[in-house]
Amino acid sequence: MAAMELKNCLLHGLNSFNHLRTAHCRLLRLRIDHDSYLLNIILQYSFFFRNTHYAKRVFSQSKNPNIYLFNTMIRGTVSNDSFDDAVLFYNSMRSAGFLPDNYTFTFVLKACARLVDFPFGIKLHSLVVKMGFDGDVFVKTSLVCLYSKCGYLKDARKVFDDIPEKNVVSWTAIICGYIGCGLHEEAVGLFRELLEMGVRPDSFTLVRVLYSCSQLGDLASGEWIGKYISESGLHRNVFVLTSLVDMYAKCGSMEKARRVFDGMVERDVVCWSALIQGYASNGLPKEALDLFFEMQRENLRPDCYAMVGVLSACARLGALELGNWAKGLMDADEFLLNPVLGTALIDFYAKCGSIAQAVDIFRMMKRKDRVVFNAIISGLAMNGHIRATFGAFGQMEKYGIQPDGNTFVGLLCGCTHAGLVNDGRQYFDSMSCVFSLAPTVEHYGCMVDLLSRAGLLVEAHNLIKSMPMKPNTIVWGALLGGCRLHRDTKLAEYVLKQLIELEPWNSAHYVLLSNIYSASYRWDEAEKVRLMLNEKGMQKLPGCSWVEVDGVVHEFLVGDTSHPMSHKIYEKLESLFKELREFGYSPTTEFVLFDIEEEEKEYSLGCHSEKLAVAFALINTGANDIIRVVKNLRVCGDCHEAIKLISKVTGREIIIRDNNRFHCFREGLCSCGDYW
């Protein structure tokens, strides 16, 4: 009677690991532990409760395990990511004289694929053929996974093509194989074939193919798949819809991402994180933070990726206080143990101009990988700590970490900010000569920027001509910036033609040429460029600055009067300019674009967004507070000089980060200390 009750208990299910142990004890007491069927249930539940160790102990005590018990152990260890154990149990099964069946092969081949053990996989494939299981769709699918995981995609495709009746798992396996090899276009093409064959994709297939669309930036295919999801009744699947949100975000279509998000009945933290990161990475930091606050109101604890998005948004806005508050929502050790979080925190502090804190986090990181080193190298470089940047690179080499392309972008940017042309040349040359890294278009852009700033415009132009790839807008833009700095209007006109050919819709190129003409007092040519802009219906991107006060980020546009404190801000600027003139300040009117009267030019310069932000911060912060301003465009020469003097007359430390570099002002000087 007791044995029958126990059997019914096992058959009707167990709800906890303790419940399982109790059932197993009763099995032993009743001396029915020799019953393979009941023992098999015990093993299955052990794996279900993710206790591989207990399952192995139970199996080791079985007197005469049969093939079903061996298969349960192989499947269970694979399901719990214990792939080495799965292979060991397979070998034990063979030593015990059992022949594998299709069930055995399906799971042991999965273990081989995950271990990337190709030699053993080949032996298994040979045995599959000998035993006549090469027609089994599940065994064949596992072989597809094996060959693709081990890098033999052509062989994987041959095995796939030989499957007589392909199911959704087979299609998903080959699609994942192409994705694993970075062939995303082919993966999307296979998905189309799958639908043409009348196979209904499952949620995992859709998640993977949406990932390919995001990697390709293929919004059209992504929208088509999104339409299929709605029509096929999968529009309530949280995993599929989260992938759709992520795809739209990575393709830059935030309106569509938000529409999908708002339409979701159920939203988990992963979905919130995808949209927060989408806003942050698409240059919409305020929207990212608003969504994060909304997530907080839903009482959802942020995960690693939500925190990365929030820190990225705070970094973009220079919101140090807000970022510190967000950081406090997670345990400090999570940042130090997780390289992804640690890297985001280092990047955040660096972009807020708080490089000392960035270095502290770097030093406390428990595990320093290449990404962590790249973050501190880039952070130090952008803050102007060039000796420390070189020191971090030297430390990276001592750790035995091989640098990558991102490492050298940081080093070259550091050389650019410090004007170290020879060091830049050495690092650029060492990429291929020492580290066997082929410079990308980004590295060429850094070198062109370095040479152009140093006035070596001919050398910079020759470097562009020698590039093994077609120069992009960043490369030509760097040369154009140098032309403006050194007033080489002839070369600038040539460069602009290249830029217009690449981006005829981008007003920034016309604006920069117009500025070059204006700086050289060639007002007629500047006027022609402005007329060209108007004829094409293009508008100049307005200057915009952000400053954080008491955890709130305030935004200012050029000539802004929309802020509630506008009257006080302009009064403050007026009184500041009176003091500055006593120190010899005179507005550098050559930085104004238009040919207007000198008095009007001075007024135009006084309304620049960064000056408004600084004036607002001076009114609303304490004398010992550091003022941090972020601007979306480059700080003009006049604002640089004016804010430098403002730091002197007010005794305040002011840090401005524009779209190109940091400007750190203290006591009338523009400099950066060394924290390394």
Secondary structure per residue as TSV (DSSP state, phi and psi in degrees):
chain	resnum	aa	ss	phi	psi
A	1	M	-	360.0	-45.1
A	2	A	H	-64.1	-39.0
A	3	A	H	-63.5	-39.1
A	4	M	H	-66.3	-40.7
A	5	E	H	-62.2	-41.2
A	6	L	H	-64.4	-42.1
A	7	K	H	-61.9	-42.5
A	8	N	H	-63.6	-38.6
A	9	C	H	-61.3	-46.1
A	10	L	H	-66.0	-38.8
A	11	L	H	-71.8	-32.4
A	12	H	H	-86.2	-7.7
A	13	G	-	108.5	151.1
A	14	L	-	-118.0	141.9
A	15	N	-	-105.6	-1.5
A	16	S	S	-159.2	165.1
A	17	F	H	-66.6	-36.6
A	18	N	H	-63.0	-39.1
A	19	H	H	-60.4	-41.5
A	20	L	H	-61.8	-46.3
A	21	R	H	-61.8	-39.0
A	22	T	H	-62.3	-43.9
A	23	A	H	-63.7	-39.7
A	24	H	H	-66.2	-39.9
A	25	C	H	-61.3	-41.9
A	26	R	H	-64.8	-36.2
A	27	L	H	-60.2	-42.0
A	28	L	H	-70.1	-42.2
A	29	R	H	-63.4	-37.0
A	30	L	T	-82.7	-0.7
A	31	R	T	56.8	39.4
A	32	I	-	-116.2	23.0
A	33	D	T	-72.5	-5.6
A	34	H	T	-82.3	-10.2
A	35	D	-	-74.2	106.1
A	36	S	H	-60.1	-34.4
A	37	Y	H	-64.2	-48.1
A	38	L	H	-68.4	-38.9
A	39	L	H	-62.6	-36.2
A	40	N	H	-63.4	-38.1
A	41	I	H	-65.4	-41.9
A	42	I	H	-58.7	-45.0
A	43	L	H	-63.0	-44.2
A	44	Q	H	-61.0	-42.7
A	45	Y	H	-69.6	-32.2
A	46	S	H	-59.6	-43.9
A	47	F	H	-71.4	-35.1
A	48	F	H	-61.0	-39.9
A	49	F	T	-86.1	11.7
A	50	R	T	57.5	38.8
A	51	N	-	-113.3	78.5
A	52	T	H	-62.8	-37.9
A	53	H	H	-60.2	-43.5
A	54	Y	H	-65.4	-41.5
A	55	A	H	-60.2	-41.5
A	56	K	H	-66.0	-36.5
A	57	R	H	-66.5	-43.3
A	58	V	H	-62.1	-44.7
A	59	F	H	-64.4	-40.3
A	60	S	H	-64.2	-23.6
A	61	Q	T	-89.9	-7.5
A	62	S	-	-74.1	135.8
A	63	K	S	-78.8	-43.8
A	64	N	S	-133.2	74.4
A	65	P	-	-64.2	137.2
A	66	N	-	-101.0	-176.4
A	67	I	H	-64.4	-29.6
A	68	Y	H	-67.3	-39.5
A	69	L	H	-67.3	-41.5
A	70	F	H	-61.0	-44.2
A	71	N	H	-62.8	-38.1
A	72	T	H	-63.8	-40.6
A	73	M	H	-66.3	-40.4
A	74	I	H	-66.5	-47.3
A	75	R	H	-64.0	-44.6
A	76	G	H	-62.6	-42.4
A	77	T	H	-67.7	-36.7
A	78	V	H	-64.6	-44.6
A	79	S	H	-63.5	-25.8
A	80	N	T	-101.8	19.4
A	81	D	T	61.7	23.9
A	82	S	-	-99.2	71.1
A	83	F	H	-70.2	-36.7
A	84	D	H	-62.2	-39.9
A	85	D	H	-63.2	-38.6
A	86	A	H	-59.7	-43.7
A	87	V	H	-66.1	-39.2
A	88	L	H	-62.4	-42.2
A	89	F	H	-67.4	-34.3
A	90	Y	H	-63.4	-46.3
A	91	N	H	-63.2	-38.5
A	92	S	H	-63.6	-40.2
A	93	M	H	-61.5	-43.2
A	94	R	H	-67.3	-38.1
A	95	S	H	-66.3	-29.8
A	96	A	T	-79.0	-1.1
A	97	G	T	92.2	8.6
A	98	F	-	-88.8	141.5
A	99	L	-	-92.6	136.4
A	100	P	-	-68.6	150.5
A	101	D	-	-112.7	-173.8
A	102	N	H	-62.0	-32.0
A	103	Y	H	-65.4	-43.4
A	104	T	H	-61.1	-50.7
A	105	F	H	-60.6	-40.2
A	106	T	H	-55.2	-43.8
A	107	F	H	-88.8	-34.4
A	108	V	H	-70.8	-31.1
A	109	L	H	-67.5	-34.9
A	110	K	H	-62.3	-41.4
A	111	A	H	-62.1	-43.3
A	112	C	H	-61.1	-40.9
A	113	A	H	-62.8	-45.0
A	114	R	H	-69.3	-29.9
A	115	L	H	-84.5	-7.5
A	116	V	T	52.1	42.9
A	117	D	-	-95.3	79.5
A	118	F	H	-67.0	-42.9
A	119	P	H	-57.2	-44.1
A	120	F	H	-67.9	-36.7
A	121	G	H	-61.4	-38.8
A	122	I	H	-63.5	-41.8
A	123	K	H	-61.3	-41.8
A	124	L	H	-64.3	-40.9
A	125	H	H	-60.8	-41.3
A	126	S	H	-60.5	-42.3
A	127	L	H	-69.3	-34.5
A	128	V	H	-57.9	-46.2
A	129	V	H	-65.6	-45.9
A	130	K	H	-59.9	-36.6
A	131	M	T	-91.2	2.1
A	132	G	T	79.6	21.7
A	133	F	-	-98.4	9.4
A	134	D	T	-73.1	-4.7
A	135	G	T	-98.8	-5.3
A	136	D	-	-76.5	123.8
A	137	V	H	-62.6	-35.4
A	138	F	H	-74.1	-38.9
A	139	V	H	-65.2	-43.8
A	140	K	H	-61.7	-39.6
A	141	T	H	-63.6	-40.1
A	142	S	H	-64.5	-33.9
A	143	L	H	-67.9	-38.0
A	144	V	H	-58.6	-45.9
A	145	C	H	-61.5	-42.5
A	146	L	H	-59.4	-53.1
A	147	Y	H	-65.6	-40.4
A	148	S	H	-70.0	-40.3
A	149	K	H	-64.4	-32.3
A	150	C	T	-87.8	4.9
A	151	G	T	89.9	10.9
A	152	Y	-	-106.2	70.2
A	153	L	H	-67.5	-36.3
A	154	K	H	-62.1	-42.1
A	155	D	H	-67.7	-37.3
A	156	A	H	-61.2	-40.7
A	157	R	H	-66.7	-37.1
A	158	K	H	-62.6	-45.1
A	159	V	H	-61.9	-43.1
A	160	F	H	-61.7	-46.0
A	161	D	H	-63.6	-25.3
A	162	D	T	-81.8	-8.5
A	163	I	-	-72.2	118.2
A	164	P	S	-65.3	-46.8
A	165	E	S	-122.8	96.3
A	166	K	-	-78.2	132.2
A	167	N	-	-103.4	-179.2
A	168	V	H	-63.3	-31.9
A	169	V	H	-66.5	-40.3
A	170	S	H	-62.9	-46.3
A	171	W	H	-62.3	-43.0
A	172	T	H	-63.3	-37.3
A	173	A	H	-62.3	-45.7
A	174	I	H	-72.8	-35.5
A	175	I	H	-61.9	-44.6
A	176	C	H	-64.6	-32.7
A	177	G	H	-61.6	-45.1
A	178	Y	H	-66.6	-39.0
A	179	I	H	-63.2	-42.6
A	180	G	H	-60.6	-27.1
A	181	C	T	-94.2	7.0
A	182	G	T	78.1	12.4
A	183	L	-	-95.6	71.9
A	184	H	H	-72.6	-34.9
A	185	E	H	-62.3	-42.9
A	186	E	H	-65.8	-35.6
A	187	A	H	-63.0	-43.4
A	188	V	H	-64.4	-39.3
A	189	G	H	-61.6	-40.8
A	190	L	H	-64.9	-35.1
A	191	F	H	-63.5	-38.9
A	192	R	H	-63.2	-42.0
A	193	E	H	-61.0	-41.6
A	194	L	H	-55.4	-46.5
A	195	L	H	-67.3	-38.5
A	196	E	H	-62.7	-30.0
A	197	M	T	-81.0	-0.3
A	198	G	T	80.3	15.2
A	199	V	-	-87.1	134.2
A	200	R	-	-90.5	116.4
A	201	P	-	-68.4	149.7
A	202	D	-	-94.6	-178.8
A	203	S	H	-63.3	-36.5
A	204	F	H	-65.8	-40.9
A	205	T	H	-59.1	-46.5
A	206	L	H	-64.6	-40.6
A	207	V	H	-60.6	-42.9
A	208	R	H	-69.7	-41.7
A	209	V	H	-73.0	-30.5
A	210	L	H	-66.5	-34.0
A	211	Y	H	-61.4	-42.1
A	212	S	H	-61.7	-42.4
A	213	C	H	-59.5	-41.0
A	214	S	H	-66.9	-37.5
A	215	Q	H	-68.5	-33.6
A	216	L	H	-81.4	-18.9
A	217	G	T	69.6	26.2
A	218	D	-	-88.2	83.6
A	219	L	H	-66.8	-36.8
A	220	A	H	-61.3	-48.0
A	221	S	H	-65.8	-38.4
A	222	G	H	-61.4	-41.5
A	223	E	H	-65.6	-40.3
A	224	W	H	-62.9	-42.2
A	225	I	H	-67.3	-38.1
A	226	G	H	-59.8	-39.6
A	227	K	H	-65.5	-40.9
A	228	Y	H	-62.3	-40.5
A	229	I	H	-59.1	-43.1
A	230	S	H	-65.9	-43.2
A	231	E	H	-71.8	-26.9
A	232	S	T	-93.2	4.7
A	233	G	T	81.6	15.6
A	234	L	-	-98.6	12.8
A	235	H	T	-75.3	1.2
A	236	R	T	-108.1	-0.7
A	237	N	-	-80.4	114.1
A	238	V	H	-62.6	-34.5
A	239	F	H	-69.8	-42.7
A	240	V	H	-66.5	-45.3
A	241	L	H	-67.6	-34.2
A	242	T	H	-63.1	-41.0
A	243	S	H	-64.9	-35.6
A	244	L	H	-67.0	-42.1
A	245	V	H	-58.9	-46.7
A	246	D	H	-62.3	-41.9
A	247	M	H	-62.7	-48.5
A	248	Y	H	-60.4	-41.5
A	249	A	H	-62.4	-45.1
A	250	K	H	-72.2	-19.5
A	251	C	T	-91.0	2.9
A	252	G	T	82.9	9.9
A	253	S	-	-101.6	77.0
A	254	M	H	-71.1	-28.4
A	255	E	H	-63.4	-44.2
A	256	K	H	-68.2	-38.9
A	257	A	H	-59.6	-44.0
A	258	R	H	-67.5	-36.2
A	259	R	H	-63.0	-43.2
A	260	V	H	-64.8	-45.1
A	261	F	H	-58.7	-47.5
A	262	D	H	-65.4	-27.2
A	263	G	H	-84.9	-4.6
A	264	M	-	-75.8	131.1
A	265	V	S	-72.9	-41.9
A	266	E	S	-119.7	131.9
A	267	R	-	-131.8	124.7
A	268	D	-	-99.9	178.4
A	269	V	H	-63.9	-29.3
A	270	V	H	-64.3	-40.7
A	271	C	H	-66.5	-45.0
A	272	W	H	-58.1	-43.4
A	273	S	H	-62.9	-40.7
A	274	A	H	-61.0	-42.2
A	275	L	H	-74.0	-38.7
A	276	I	H	-60.6	-47.5
A	277	Q	H	-63.9	-35.6
A	278	G	H	-61.4	-47.4
A	279	Y	H	-61.2	-45.2
A	280	A	H	-62.2	-44.0
A	281	S	H	-77.4	-15.9
A	282	N	T	-100.3	19.4
A	283	G	T	73.3	28.5
A	284	L	-	-122.5	65.7
A	285	P	H	-65.0	-36.1
A	286	K	H	-65.9	-39.0
A	287	E	H	-66.0	-37.1
A	288	A	H	-61.6	-43.6
A	289	L	H	-70.8	-38.3
A	290	D	H	-60.4	-41.7
A	291	L	H	-67.1	-37.0
A	292	F	H	-64.1	-41.5
A	293	F	H	-63.8	-37.3
A	294	E	H	-64.0	-40.1
A	295	M	H	-62.8	-38.7
A	296	Q	H	-62.8	-38.6
A	297	R	H	-66.9	-22.9
A	298	E	T	-84.1	2.9
A	299	N	T	60.4	35.9
A	300	L	-	-98.3	128.7
A	301	R	-	-77.9	127.9
A	302	P	-	-65.4	142.4
A	303	D	-	-93.1	-174.8
A	304	C	H	-56.1	-43.4
A	305	Y	H	-77.2	-32.4
A	306	A	H	-64.2	-41.9
A	307	M	H	-65.2	-38.5
A	308	V	H	-60.8	-43.8
A	309	G	H	-63.4	-42.1
A	310	V	H	-65.5	-45.7
A	311	L	H	-64.0	-36.7
A	312	S	H	-64.2	-42.0
A	313	A	H	-64.6	-44.3
A	314	C	H	-63.1	-38.6
A	315	A	H	-62.8	-41.4
A	316	R	H	-65.4	-33.8
A	317	L	H	-90.6	-7.6
A	318	G	T	69.4	26.7
A	319	A	-	-87.6	79.7
A	320	L	H	-65.8	-45.3
A	321	E	H	-64.3	-43.4
A	322	L	H	-66.0	-40.9
A	323	G	H	-64.3	-38.8
A	324	N	H	-64.4	-37.4
A	325	W	H	-63.7	-46.0
A	326	A	H	-62.6	-41.3
A	327	K	H	-58.0	-35.5
A	328	G	T	-68.5	-10.7
A	329	L	T	-76.9	-13.1
A	330	M	S	-119.9	156.4
A	331	D	-	-66.2	139.4
A	332	A	H	-57.5	-37.0
A	333	D	H	-64.8	-27.2
A	334	E	H	-61.8	-36.6
A	335	F	H	-71.3	-36.6
A	336	L	H	-80.7	-24.4
A	337	L	H	-93.1	-24.5
A	338	N	-	-103.2	111.5
A	339	P	H	-60.1	-31.4
A	340	V	H	-65.4	-48.5
A	341	L	H	-67.0	-42.8
A	342	G	H	-60.3	-42.1
A	343	T	H	-63.4	-42.8
A	344	A	H	-62.5	-38.5
A	345	L	H	-69.9	-41.5
A	346	I	H	-60.9	-46.0
A	347	D	H	-62.3	-41.7
A	348	F	H	-60.5	-51.6
A	349	Y	H	-63.3	-40.0
A	350	A	H	-62.5	-44.1
A	351	K	H	-73.5	-18.0
A	352	C	T	-88.7	2.0
A	353	G	T	78.9	10.2
A	354	S	-	-101.0	65.8
A	355	I	H	-67.8	-27.5
A	356	A	H	-61.4	-42.2
A	357	Q	H	-68.4	-36.4
A	358	A	H	-61.0	-43.7
A	359	V	H	-66.4	-38.5
A	360	D	H	-60.4	-45.3
A	361	I	H	-62.4	-42.9
A	362	F	H	-59.1	-44.9
A	363	R	H	-65.4	-31.9
A	364	M	H	-86.2	-10.6
A	365	M	-	-57.9	131.8
A	366	K	S	-71.8	-34.2
A	367	R	S	-132.5	117.8
A	368	K	-	-103.9	104.2
A	369	D	-	-99.3	-173.1
A	370	R	H	-62.4	-38.8
A	371	V	H	-64.9	-39.7
A	372	V	H	-64.6	-44.9
A	373	F	H	-62.6	-41.3
A	374	N	H	-60.8	-38.0
A	375	A	H	-63.7	-45.1
A	376	I	H	-73.1	-34.5
A	377	I	H	-63.1	-47.3
A	378	S	H	-64.9	-40.3
A	379	G	H	-63.5	-46.1
A	380	L	H	-63.5	-40.4
A	381	A	H	-63.6	-46.2
A	382	M	H	-68.9	-22.5
A	383	N	T	-91.4	2.4
A	384	G	T	84.7	11.5
A	385	H	-	-91.7	75.0
A	386	I	H	-70.4	-39.4
A	387	R	H	-63.2	-40.0
A	388	A	H	-66.5	-34.8
A	389	T	H	-60.7	-47.6
A	390	F	H	-64.1	-36.3
A	391	G	H	-64.5	-40.4
A	392	A	H	-65.2	-37.5
A	393	F	H	-65.7	-40.2
A	394	G	H	-63.4	-39.5
A	395	Q	H	-65.6	-37.3
A	396	M	H	-60.2	-42.6
A	397	E	H	-66.1	-37.8
A	398	K	H	-64.2	-33.1
A	399	Y	T	-71.9	-10.5
A	400	G	T	78.5	20.9
A	401	I	-	-92.1	124.2
A	402	Q	-	-73.8	124.0
A	403	P	-	-68.8	156.7
A	404	D	-	-122.3	-170.6
A	405	G	H	-59.0	-38.1
A	406	N	H	-64.8	-33.5
A	407	T	H	-58.8	-45.8
A	408	F	H	-75.4	-26.1
A	409	V	H	-61.5	-44.7
A	410	G	H	-61.4	-45.3
A	411	L	H	-63.5	-44.2
A	412	L	H	-68.7	-36.0
A	413	C	H	-64.6	-39.0
A	414	G	H	-61.4	-43.9
A	415	C	H	-62.5	-37.7
A	416	T	H	-63.5	-47.7
A	417	H	H	-65.2	-31.9
A	418	A	H	-92.7	-6.4
A	419	G	T	70.8	27.3
A	420	L	-	-90.8	83.0
A	421	V	H	-64.9	-47.3
A	422	N	H	-64.2	-42.2
A	423	D	H	-62.2	-40.8
A	424	G	H	-61.1	-44.2
A	425	R	H	-59.8	-43.4
A	426	Q	H	-63.2	-44.6
A	427	Y	H	-65.0	-41.8
A	428	F	H	-62.1	-44.7
A	429	D	H	-67.9	-34.4
A	430	S	H	-68.6	-21.6
A	431	M	H	-54.4	-51.6
A	432	S	H	-86.0	-37.9
A	433	C	H	-75.6	-36.4
A	434	V	T	-105.1	-42.9
A	435	F	S	-106.8	3.2
A	436	S	-	54.8	39.7
A	437	L	-	-110.8	127.7
A	438	A	-	-81.1	121.7
A	439	P	-	-59.1	137.7
A	440	T	-	-95.7	178.9
A	441	V	H	-61.3	-29.4
A	442	E	H	-66.3	-39.9
A	443	H	H	-68.6	-38.6
A	444	Y	H	-63.4	-38.5
A	445	G	H	-60.2	-41.5
A	446	C	H	-63.1	-42.9
A	447	M	H	-67.0	-40.4
A	448	V	H	-63.2	-40.7
A	449	D	H	-62.4	-45.1
A	450	L	H	-60.5	-49.6
A	451	L	H	-67.1	-39.5
A	452	S	H	-65.5	-43.2
A	453	R	H	-62.8	-33.9
A	454	A	T	-79.3	0.0
A	455	G	T	85.7	6.2
A	456	L	-	-90.1	62.5
A	457	L	H	-68.3	-36.0
A	458	V	H	-66.3	-44.8
A	459	E	H	-63.5	-40.0
A	460	A	H	-62.9	-42.9
A	461	H	H	-65.8	-40.6
A	462	N	H	-64.5	-36.0
A	463	L	H	-63.1	-40.4
A	464	I	H	-62.0	-42.0
A	465	K	H	-64.0	-28.9
A	466	S	T	-88.6	-2.2
A	467	M	-	-62.3	137.9
A	468	P	S	-76.1	-11.1
A	469	M	S	-123.0	167.1
A	470	K	-	-71.2	128.0
A	471	P	-	-65.3	141.3
A	472	N	-	-100.3	-172.1
A	473	T	H	-66.1	-29.4
A	474	I	H	-65.8	-41.6
A	475	V	H	-65.9	-52.1
A	476	W	H	-65.0	-36.2
A	477	G	H	-62.7	-36.9
A	478	A	H	-63.9	-41.5
A	479	L	H	-67.7	-38.3
A	480	L	H	-64.6	-38.1
A	481	G	H	-61.7	-39.1
A	482	G	H	-66.2	-37.7
A	483	C	H	-62.3	-38.6
A	484	R	H	-66.9	-44.4
A	485	L	H	-61.5	-39.3
A	486	H	T	-106.2	10.3
A	487	R	T	55.3	43.0
A	488	D	-	-95.8	83.0
A	489	T	H	-68.5	-29.6
A	490	K	H	-65.3	-49.6
A	491	L	H	-66.5	-35.3
A	492	A	H	-61.1	-41.4
A	493	E	H	-62.4	-40.4
A	494	Y	H	-64.4	-44.8
A	495	V	H	-63.0	-41.0
A	496	L	H	-60.5	-37.4
A	497	K	H	-60.4	-38.9
A	498	Q	H	-66.0	-40.3
A	499	L	H	-67.9	-40.9
A	500	I	H	-65.2	-35.8
A	501	E	H	-63.5	-38.1
A	502	L	H	-79.7	-39.7
A	503	E	-	-137.1	75.3
A	504	P	T	-66.1	-15.7
A	505	W	T	-91.2	-7.5
A	506	N	-	-89.4	113.6
A	507	S	H	-69.7	-22.4
A	508	A	H	-59.8	-34.9
A	509	H	H	-65.6	-42.5
A	510	Y	H	-65.6	-40.6
A	511	V	H	-63.0	-42.1
A	512	L	H	-65.3	-41.1
A	513	L	H	-63.9	-39.8
A	514	S	H	-62.2	-39.2
A	515	N	H	-64.0	-38.2
A	516	I	H	-61.9	-46.8
A	517	Y	H	-61.7	-42.3
A	518	S	H	-63.3	-43.2
A	519	A	H	-64.1	-24.1
A	520	S	T	-98.6	12.0
A	521	Y	T	61.1	26.4
A	522	R	-	-97.4	72.2
A	523	W	H	-66.7	-33.5
A	524	D	H	-63.7	-44.7
A	525	E	H	-64.7	-38.4
A	526	A	H	-61.8	-40.0
A	527	E	H	-63.4	-39.6
A	528	K	H	-62.1	-40.8
A	529	V	H	-64.9	-40.7
A	530	R	H	-64.8	-37.6
A	531	L	H	-65.1	-38.4
A	532	M	H	-61.1	-40.9
A	533	L	H	-60.6	-45.1
A	534	N	H	-65.9	-41.5
A	535	E	H	-61.9	-36.6
A	536	K	T	-84.0	-2.1
A	537	G	T	71.1	24.1
A	538	M	-	-97.6	148.4
A	539	Q	-	-121.5	144.1
A	540	K	-	-69.8	135.7
A	541	L	-	-64.0	121.5
A	542	P	-	-71.1	145.5
A	543	G	-	-67.2	135.8
A	544	C	E	-140.7	134.5
A	545	S	E	-129.4	149.2
A	546	W	E	-124.7	142.2
A	547	V	E	-140.4	140.5
A	548	E	E	-102.1	129.9
A	549	V	E	-134.2	123.4
A	550	D	T	53.6	40.7
A	551	G	T	78.5	2.8
A	552	V	E	-112.3	131.5
A	553	V	E	-91.9	125.8
A	554	H	E	-107.9	138.3
A	555	E	E	-112.0	138.1
A	556	F	E	-131.6	134.9
A	557	L	E	-102.5	164.8
A	558	V	T	-62.4	130.3
A	559	G	T	68.7	22.2
A	560	D	-	-67.2	133.6
A	561	T	-	-127.7	12.3
A	562	S	-	-84.2	-16.7
A	563	H	S	-70.9	141.1
A	564	P	T	-56.7	-25.2
A	565	M	T	-103.2	20.8
A	566	S	H	-54.2	-43.2
A	567	H	H	-59.5	-47.4
A	568	K	H	-66.1	-36.2
A	569	I	H	-62.7	-47.6
A	570	Y	H	-69.1	-32.6
A	571	E	H	-63.6	-41.7
A	572	K	H	-63.5	-43.7
A	573	L	H	-61.6	-41.5
A	574	E	H	-62.0	-43.5
A	575	S	H	-68.8	-34.3
A	576	L	H	-64.2	-45.1
A	577	F	H	-63.8	-32.2
A	578	K	H	-63.1	-43.7
A	579	E	H	-66.9	-39.6
A	580	L	H	-63.9	-37.9
A	581	R	H	-63.8	-30.6
A	582	E	H	-67.0	-24.5
A	583	F	T	-92.7	9.8
A	584	G	T	92.5	10.5
A	585	Y	-	-73.3	133.9
A	586	S	-	-135.5	125.7
A	587	P	-	-53.4	131.8
A	588	T	-	-84.3	85.9
A	589	T	G	-70.8	-10.0
A	590	E	G	-67.8	-14.9
A	591	F	G	-83.6	-5.8
A	592	V	S	-83.5	137.9
A	593	L	S	-68.1	-40.3
A	594	F	S	-95.8	155.4
A	595	D	-	-85.2	83.9
A	596	I	-	-125.6	175.2
A	597	E	-	-63.6	150.9
A	598	E	H	-56.3	-40.0
A	599	E	H	-63.6	-40.7
A	600	E	H	-66.4	-37.9
A	601	K	H	-61.7	-43.4
A	602	E	H	-61.8	-40.3
A	603	Y	H	-65.6	-41.6
A	604	S	H	-60.4	-42.2
A	605	L	H	-65.3	-36.2
A	606	G	H	-68.0	-18.0
A	607	C	T	-95.4	5.0
A	608	H	-	-60.0	143.4
A	609	S	H	-59.2	-36.0
A	610	E	H	-68.1	-33.1
A	611	K	H	-68.2	-40.0
A	612	L	H	-62.2	-42.7
A	613	A	H	-64.2	-42.2
A	614	V	H	-64.7	-44.0
A	615	A	H	-61.5	-42.5
A	616	F	H	-61.5	-43.4
A	617	A	H	-66.1	-37.8
A	618	L	H	-62.6	-35.7
A	619	I	H	-71.2	-37.2
A	620	N	H	-109.0	5.8
A	621	T	S	-125.5	161.8
A	622	G	-	-75.5	162.4
A	623	A	T	-61.9	-26.1
A	624	N	T	-97.0	-2.2
A	625	D	-	-77.3	139.8
A	626	I	-	-80.8	134.7
A	627	I	E	-94.3	124.3
A	628	R	E	-120.1	120.4
A	629	V	E	-123.1	139.5
A	630	V	E	-117.6	134.1
A	631	K	E	-122.5	145.2
A	632	N	S	-79.5	-20.5
A	633	L	S	-117.0	178.2
A	634	R	-	-69.4	143.8
A	635	V	-	-73.2	129.0
A	636	C	-	-74.7	164.9
A	637	G	H	-61.4	-36.5
A	638	D	H	-67.8	-44.5
A	639	C	H	-62.4	-37.2
A	640	H	H	-59.5	-47.8
A	641	E	H	-69.1	-40.9
A	642	A	H	-65.1	-45.5
A	643	I	H	-69.7	-31.3
A	644	K	H	-60.1	-42.9
A	645	L	H	-73.0	-34.4
A	646	I	H	-60.0	-39.8
A	647	S	H	-63.3	-28.8
A	648	K	H	-77.1	-48.1
A	649	V	H	-72.9	-26.4
A	650	T	H	-97.5	-14.9
A	651	G	-	68.9	23.2
A	652	R	-	-103.9	148.1
A	653	E	-	-89.8	126.3
A	654	I	E	-126.1	127.5
A	655	I	E	-118.0	121.0
A	656	I	E	-113.7	127.1
A	657	R	E	-114.0	117.0
A	658	D	-	-100.7	-166.2
A	659	N	S	-78.8	9.2
A	660	N	S	-129.7	-37.5
A	661	R	-	-165.7	177.0
A	662	F	E	-93.1	146.9
A	663	H	E	-125.3	107.1
A	664	C	E	-105.9	114.6
A	665	F	E	-111.2	130.2
A	666	R	E	-148.7	120.2
A	667	E	T	54.3	41.9
A	668	G	T	79.9	7.6
A	669	L	E	-117.1	151.1
A	670	C	E	-111.7	100.6
A	671	S	-	-155.0	168.6
A	672	C	-	-130.1	136.9
A	673	G	-	-78.2	174.4
A	674	D	-	-113.9	114.7
A	675	Y	-	-98.8	-1.8
A	676	W	-	-75.7	360.0
